[in-house]
Structure formats: C-alpha cells, structure tokens
Amino acid sequence: MLKADVDPRRGTMTLDQEFLVDFGEMPAGPARAHEIRWPDGDCTSDVWQ
C-alpha cells in the first residue's frame, strides 16, 4: 500500500517515499488489504486494515 500526497492548490500529487506497507511480508504470510465500512458511515469513516 502506498500513500499519495495531494496538493490541490498547486495541482501536484507525489508518492510519500517513507510510507510503504508490504503485505507480502506480514508475519502470517502474504496478506491482502481490505476496506471496512462502518455502519452508517461515509467516505470519511472508511478504515483500511
């Protein structure tokens, strides 16, 4: 999983070189990220695990 830093005022988008989650190196073996939506939530309450 990567993180993109977006600056809408300048119209730029860059990858955060310090942020990387490699799910292939998880303790229990390779894993997949999935999204969890809370009941009655919206896009501001989305959680990635």
Summary of the structure (lengths in Angstrom):
residues: 49
radius of gyration: 14.4
end to end distance: 10.5
largest distance: 41.9
contacts: 64
relative contact order: 0.21
helix: 12%
strand: 39%
